[in-house]
Amino acid sequence: MTETPKLPLKVWAVSDGRAGIEAQVVGLSEALARLVPCEVTVKRVGWKGSIGRLPWWLNLLPKRWLTPESGVPTGKGDEWPDLWVAAGRATLPLSIRAKRWSGGRTHVIQIQDPRVPAHMFDLVIPPKHDRLTGDNVLPITGSPHRMTPARLETEYAAFKTLIDPLPRPRVAVLVGGKSKAFDLSSERAAQIAHSIQIPLEQEGGSLLMTFSRRTPEPARALMTARLRHLPGVIWNGEGPNPYFAFLAGADYILVTEDSANMATEAASTGKPVFVLKMDGSSLKFRLFHEELESLGAARPYGGAFHGWTYEPVNETDRAARAVLEKIGVAIPEPAVAAPVVEAMPKPKRKPRAKTLEADVEAPTESPAPKPRKPRAAKPKA
């Protein structure tokens, strides 16, 4: 049985290096560090040759095929972390063996649906739309991420001089791209650009647009050409990334339907989120967007901006608390300052009445009258 680890926790955030996957494991690890003292190390798994493409059950000797940069220990004991937080298919041959390799020291947390029996891990954290259930399964809305109010404030400060002068409403547009279920053709990109251009020109707002690495180049070029005349910023991928600053500075957020990460991050801001239709369809993503709608966070984009309020979606912190509860680590209660009791002012004394002297004579008491003796009664004749 794995012992309850001592603080600070040694946490490894393990991924295959893809930006979206790494953001999930690092996001959950950072959330743990906000609750208890942690030492977080990012590990990027690499495989020699084409071994990484094999199913996990065919990779029988994974340590032999790991690249040296992966940094996975060969022995047991203190080399291993208290928590192994992993995501992605490339990590599975390691995640299912990490507890045994560590001599029972390491608790293994796998994000997303691993497509293997959940009992092979200490805890599995999939998105709810994957519809995975089990005793050690914690479904969450979307995926863990690195978005926090503090980070938004910090990132916005770096681009403050660029964003502050822009007219409101400011509209952030987060554009994804090609995936297994979706694509962004030039025709669809033109329709999206037109649906954004019209209300911005009518309302006099500004545009904050960014593309992902998966955005097809024709779609990127077309949308840039159609919208570059509007006030705002279209990030071309060069220089510091203003992604988080755009979310912090926006009044409305538009996100293409292909990315659960971007939609979840947008929903964590508490700002109105509109979902942009792409080419293709997916039952899982439809369930995900319906879930965001049920939480009041997102709505389909219909060509007009309007505002509403909702409680920001904060599933990353909820998952971090569940992880600590699973491994038996108590979250310290925040220090509560003793109430400050202000001393009540002393009541002012009423001035004493002055003693009347000289001009007022004290009354004199009259002597008590002397008692009379009773008369002697005369005898009757």
C-alpha positions as CSV (number, residue, x, y, z in Angstrom):
1,M,0.0,0.0,0.0
2,T,1.4,3.4,-1.0
3,E,2.2,5.6,2.0
4,T,0.8,9.1,2.4
5,P,3.5,11.4,0.9
6,K,5.0,14.2,2.9
7,L,5.2,17.8,1.9
8,P,6.5,19.3,-0.3
9,L,5.1,16.9,-2.9
10,K,7.4,15.9,-5.7
11,V,5.2,16.1,-8.8
12,W,6.1,15.2,-12.4
13,A,4.0,16.6,-15.2
14,V,4.5,14.0,-18.0
15,S,3.4,14.5,-21.6
16,D,4.6,13.8,-25.2
17,G,5.5,17.5,-25.6
18,R,2.4,18.5,-27.6
19,A,1.3,22.0,-26.5
20,G,-2.3,21.1,-25.7
21,I,-1.4,17.9,-23.8
22,E,1.4,19.6,-21.8
23,A,-0.9,22.5,-20.9
24,Q,-3.3,19.9,-19.2
25,V,-0.7,18.1,-17.1
26,V,1.1,21.4,-16.2
27,G,-2.2,23.1,-15.4
28,L,-3.2,20.4,-12.9
29,S,0.3,20.3,-11.4
30,E,0.2,24.1,-10.9
31,A,-3.2,23.8,-9.3
32,L,-1.8,21.3,-6.8
33,A,1.0,23.7,-6.0
34,R,-1.5,26.4,-5.2
35,L,-3.1,24.2,-2.6
36,V,0.0,22.6,-0.9
37,P,3.8,22.9,-1.3
38,C,5.0,21.1,-4.4
39,E,8.1,20.7,-6.5
40,V,6.8,20.4,-10.1
41,T,9.0,19.0,-12.9
42,V,7.9,18.8,-16.5
43,K,8.9,15.6,-18.3
44,R,8.5,15.2,-22.1
45,V,8.5,11.5,-23.1
46,G,10.4,10.6,-26.3
47,W,10.7,7.3,-28.0
48,K,13.4,5.9,-30.3
49,G,12.4,5.2,-33.9
50,S,8.7,4.4,-34.4
51,I,8.1,2.7,-31.0
52,G,5.9,5.5,-29.8
53,R,3.4,4.7,-32.5
54,L,2.8,1.2,-31.2
55,P,-0.2,0.4,-29.0
56,W,0.8,0.4,-25.3
57,W,0.5,-3.4,-25.0
58,L,3.0,-4.0,-27.7
59,N,5.6,-1.8,-26.0
60,L,6.8,-4.6,-23.7
61,L,10.2,-3.1,-22.7
62,P,9.5,0.7,-22.7
63,K,12.6,1.7,-20.7
64,R,14.8,0.3,-23.5
65,W,13.2,2.5,-26.1
66,L,13.0,5.8,-24.2
67,T,15.2,8.6,-25.3
68,P,17.7,9.8,-22.6
69,E,16.0,13.2,-22.5
70,S,12.8,11.6,-21.1
71,G,14.4,11.5,-17.7
72,V,12.7,8.4,-16.4
73,P,14.6,6.7,-13.5
74,T,16.0,3.2,-13.9
75,G,15.9,2.4,-10.1
76,K,13.4,2.7,-7.3
77,G,13.0,5.0,-4.3
78,D,13.6,8.7,-4.0
79,E,14.3,9.1,-7.7
80,W,10.6,8.7,-8.3
81,P,8.0,11.4,-7.6
82,D,5.1,11.3,-5.2
83,L,2.7,12.2,-8.0
84,W,3.0,11.2,-11.7
85,V,0.5,13.4,-13.6
86,A,0.4,12.3,-17.3
87,A,-1.7,12.6,-20.4
88,G,-1.5,11.4,-24.0
89,R,-1.1,7.9,-25.6
90,A,2.7,8.1,-25.7
91,T,2.8,8.1,-21.8
92,L,0.6,5.0,-21.3
93,P,3.5,2.4,-21.4
94,L,5.1,4.3,-18.6
95,S,2.0,5.3,-16.6
96,I,0.8,1.8,-16.2
97,R,4.2,0.7,-14.8
98,A,5.2,3.8,-12.8
99,K,3.8,2.6,-9.5
100,R,5.6,-0.8,-9.8
101,W,8.8,0.7,-11.0
102,S,8.8,3.2,-8.1
103,G,8.3,0.4,-5.5
104,G,4.9,1.7,-4.7
105,R,6.1,5.2,-3.9
106,T,4.4,7.0,-6.8
107,H,0.7,7.8,-7.2
108,V,-0.3,7.8,-10.9
109,I,-2.9,10.3,-12.2
110,Q,-3.9,9.9,-15.8
111,I,-5.7,12.8,-17.6
112,Q,-8.1,12.1,-20.5
113,D,-9.7,8.7,-21.3
114,P,-6.6,6.3,-21.4
115,R,-8.6,3.7,-23.4
116,V,-7.3,1.1,-20.9
117,P,-8.9,-0.2,-17.7
118,A,-9.1,2.7,-15.2
119,H,-8.0,0.4,-12.3
120,M,-4.5,0.5,-13.7
121,F,-4.1,4.0,-12.3
122,D,-4.8,5.6,-8.9
123,L,-7.1,8.2,-10.5
124,V,-8.3,8.9,-14.0
125,I,-9.5,12.4,-14.9
126,P,-11.4,12.4,-18.3
127,P,-13.7,15.0,-19.7
128,K,-17.4,14.3,-19.0
129,H,-18.2,14.1,-22.7
130,D,-16.0,10.9,-22.9
131,R,-18.7,9.3,-20.7
132,L,-16.1,7.2,-18.8
133,T,-17.2,6.0,-15.3
134,G,-15.6,4.1,-12.5
135,D,-14.7,4.1,-8.8
136,N,-11.4,5.9,-9.4
137,V,-12.7,8.1,-12.3
138,L,-13.3,11.8,-11.8
139,P,-15.1,13.3,-14.9
140,I,-14.7,17.1,-15.3
141,T,-16.0,19.7,-17.7
142,G,-13.4,20.1,-20.5
143,S,-9.8,19.7,-19.5
144,P,-7.4,21.0,-16.9
145,H,-5.6,24.2,-17.9
146,R,-3.2,26.9,-16.7
147,M,-5.7,29.8,-16.7
148,T,-6.0,31.7,-13.4
149,P,-7.0,35.3,-12.6
150,A,-3.5,36.1,-11.5
151,R,-2.0,34.9,-14.8
152,L,-4.6,36.8,-16.8
153,E,-3.6,40.0,-14.9
154,T,0.1,39.4,-15.4
155,E,-0.2,38.6,-19.2
156,Y,-2.5,41.5,-19.8
157,A,0.1,43.9,-18.2
158,A,2.6,42.8,-20.8
159,F,0.3,43.9,-23.7
160,K,-1.5,46.7,-21.8
161,T,-0.2,49.5,-24.1
162,L,-1.3,47.6,-27.2
163,I,-4.8,46.7,-26.0
164,D,-5.9,49.6,-23.8
165,P,-6.4,52.1,-26.6
166,L,-8.6,49.7,-28.6
167,P,-12.4,50.6,-28.7
168,R,-15.0,48.5,-27.0
169,P,-16.5,46.0,-27.3
170,R,-13.2,44.0,-27.7
171,V,-13.8,40.6,-29.3
172,A,-11.3,37.8,-28.9
173,V,-11.4,35.3,-31.7
174,L,-9.6,32.0,-31.1
175,V,-9.2,30.0,-34.3
176,G,-8.4,26.3,-34.3
177,G,-8.0,24.1,-37.3
178,K,-7.9,20.6,-38.7
179,S,-8.5,17.6,-36.4
180,K,-10.0,14.1,-36.7
181,A,-13.5,15.5,-36.5
182,F,-13.2,19.0,-37.9
183,D,-11.7,21.1,-40.6
184,L,-11.6,24.8,-41.6
185,S,-12.0,25.2,-45.3
186,S,-11.6,28.5,-47.1
187,E,-15.3,28.7,-47.6
188,R,-16.0,28.3,-43.9
189,A,-13.2,30.7,-43.0
190,A,-14.8,33.3,-45.2
191,Q,-18.2,32.8,-43.6
192,I,-16.7,33.2,-40.1
193,A,-14.8,36.3,-41.1
194,H,-18.0,37.9,-42.6
195,S,-20.0,37.1,-39.5
196,I,-17.4,38.8,-37.3
197,Q,-16.8,41.8,-39.6
198,I,-20.5,43.0,-39.8
199,P,-21.2,43.4,-36.1
200,L,-17.8,44.9,-35.4
201,E,-18.3,47.5,-38.1
202,Q,-21.8,48.3,-36.8
203,E,-20.9,48.5,-33.1
204,G,-17.5,50.1,-33.6
205,G,-15.5,47.6,-31.6
206,S,-12.1,46.0,-32.1
207,L,-10.7,42.5,-32.9
208,L,-8.2,40.4,-31.0
209,M,-7.6,37.3,-33.1
210,T,-5.1,34.4,-32.8
211,F,-4.6,31.2,-34.7
212,S,-3.5,27.8,-33.6
213,R,-0.8,25.6,-35.1
214,R,-3.5,23.5,-36.7
215,T,-5.1,26.4,-38.6
216,P,-4.8,25.7,-42.4
217,E,-2.7,28.4,-44.1
218,P,-5.4,29.3,-46.7
219,A,-7.9,29.8,-43.9
220,R,-5.5,31.9,-41.9
221,A,-4.6,34.1,-44.9
222,L,-8.2,34.6,-45.9
223,M,-9.4,35.6,-42.5
224,T,-6.5,37.9,-42.0
225,A,-7.1,39.6,-45.3
226,R,-10.9,40.0,-44.6
227,L,-10.5,41.5,-41.1
228,R,-7.2,43.3,-41.1
229,H,-8.9,46.7,-41.7
230,L,-10.7,46.5,-38.4
231,P,-9.2,48.1,-35.2
232,G,-7.3,45.6,-33.2
233,V,-4.6,43.0,-33.3
234,I,-4.2,39.8,-35.5
235,W,-1.3,37.8,-34.1
236,N,0.8,36.3,-36.9
237,G,2.7,33.9,-34.7
238,E,5.8,36.1,-34.3
239,G,7.0,37.5,-31.0
240,P,5.4,36.9,-27.6
241,N,2.1,35.1,-27.7
242,P,-0.8,37.4,-26.6
243,Y,-3.3,34.6,-26.2
244,F,-3.9,35.1,-22.4
245,A,-3.8,38.9,-22.8
246,F,-6.5,38.7,-25.4
247,L,-8.7,36.7,-23.1
248,A,-8.1,39.2,-20.3
249,G,-8.8,42.2,-22.4
250,A,-11.9,40.9,-24.3
251,D,-15.5,41.7,-23.6
252,Y,-16.7,38.7,-25.8
253,I,-14.8,35.5,-26.7
254,L,-15.4,33.5,-29.9
255,V,-13.8,30.1,-30.2
256,T,-14.0,27.5,-33.0
257,E,-15.8,24.2,-32.0
258,D,-12.8,21.9,-32.5
259,S,-10.9,22.7,-29.3
260,A,-12.0,21.7,-25.8
261,N,-8.9,23.3,-24.3
262,M,-9.6,26.8,-25.8
263,A,-13.3,26.6,-24.9
264,T,-12.6,25.5,-21.3
265,E,-10.0,28.3,-20.9
266,A,-12.4,30.8,-22.3
267,A,-15.2,29.6,-19.9
268,S,-12.9,30.0,-16.9
269,T,-12.9,33.8,-17.4
270,G,-16.6,34.3,-16.7
271,K,-17.0,36.2,-20.0
272,P,-19.6,35.4,-22.7
273,V,-18.3,32.6,-24.9
274,F,-19.6,32.1,-28.5
275,V,-18.9,28.8,-30.4
276,L,-18.0,29.1,-34.1
277,K,-19.2,26.3,-36.4
278,M,-16.6,24.5,-38.5
279,D,-16.7,21.8,-41.2
280,G,-17.4,18.4,-39.7
281,S,-19.2,17.2,-36.6
282,S,-18.6,15.2,-33.4
283,L,-21.0,13.7,-30.9
284,K,-18.4,14.2,-28.1
285,F,-17.9,17.9,-28.9
286,R,-21.6,18.4,-29.2
287,L,-22.1,17.0,-25.7
288,F,-19.2,19.2,-24.5
289,H,-20.7,22.4,-25.9
290,E,-24.2,21.4,-24.5
291,E,-22.5,21.0,-21.1
292,L,-21.0,24.5,-21.4
293,E,-24.4,25.9,-22.4
294,S,-26.0,24.2,-19.4
295,L,-23.5,25.9,-17.1
296,G,-24.4,29.3,-18.7
297,A,-20.9,29.7,-20.1
298,A,-21.3,29.3,-23.9
299,R,-23.8,29.8,-26.7
300,P,-23.7,29.1,-30.5
301,Y,-22.6,32.2,-32.4
302,G,-25.4,33.7,-34.5
303,G,-23.7,36.8,-35.9
304,A,-24.3,39.2,-33.1
305,F,-22.7,40.0,-29.7
306,H,-24.6,40.1,-26.5
307,G,-23.6,39.8,-22.9
308,W,-24.6,37.6,-19.9
309,T,-23.1,36.5,-16.6
310,Y,-22.3,33.1,-15.1
311,E,-20.0,31.6,-12.5
312,P,-16.6,31.0,-14.1
313,V,-15.9,27.3,-14.8
314,N,-13.1,26.2,-12.5
315,E,-12.7,22.5,-12.9
316,T,-8.9,22.4,-12.6
317,D,-9.0,23.3,-8.9
318,R,-11.7,20.8,-8.3
319,A,-9.6,18.1,-9.8
320,A,-6.6,19.1,-7.8
321,R,-8.5,18.9,-4.6
322,A,-9.8,15.4,-5.6
323,V,-6.2,14.3,-6.3
324,L,-5.0,15.4,-2.8
325,E,-7.9,13.7,-1.2
326,K,-7.2,10.5,-3.1
327,I,-3.6,10.3,-1.9
328,G,-4.5,11.4,1.7
329,V,-2.9,14.8,1.8
330,A,-4.8,17.4,3.8
331,I,-5.2,20.9,2.4
332,P,-4.3,23.4,5.0
333,E,-7.0,25.8,6.0
334,P,-6.3,29.4,5.1
335,A,-5.2,31.4,8.1
336,V,-8.0,33.4,9.5
337,A,-7.0,36.7,11.0
338,A,-8.3,37.3,14.5
339,P,-11.2,39.8,14.4
340,V,-10.1,43.3,15.3
341,V,-12.2,44.6,18.2
342,E,-12.2,48.4,18.4
343,A,-12.4,49.8,21.9
344,M,-15.6,51.6,22.4
345,P,-15.0,55.3,23.4
346,K,-15.6,56.0,27.0
347,P,-18.9,57.8,27.6
348,K,-18.5,61.4,28.4
349,R,-19.4,62.3,32.0
350,K,-22.1,64.8,32.5
351,P,-20.8,67.9,34.3
352,R,-21.6,67.9,38.0
353,A,-24.1,70.6,39.2
354,K,-22.3,73.5,40.9
355,T,-22.9,73.8,44.7
356,L,-24.9,77.0,45.3
357,E,-23.1,79.1,47.9
358,A,-23.3,82.7,49.2
359,D,-26.1,83.9,47.0
360,V,-28.4,81.1,48.1
361,E,-29.0,80.5,51.8
362,A,-29.5,77.0,53.0
363,P,-32.9,76.5,54.4
364,T,-33.1,76.4,58.3
365,E,-35.1,73.8,60.1
366,S,-37.8,74.9,62.5
367,P,-37.6,73.5,66.0
368,A,-40.1,70.7,66.6
369,P,-43.1,71.8,68.7
370,K,-43.1,70.8,72.4
371,P,-45.7,68.2,73.2
372,R,-48.7,69.6,75.3
373,K,-49.6,68.1,78.6
374,P,-53.2,66.8,78.7
375,R,-55.6,68.9,80.9
376,A,-56.9,67.4,84.1
377,A,-60.6,66.6,83.9
378,K,-62.8,68.6,86.3
379,P,-65.3,66.7,88.5
380,K,-69.0,67.3,87.5
381,A,-71.3,68.8,90.0
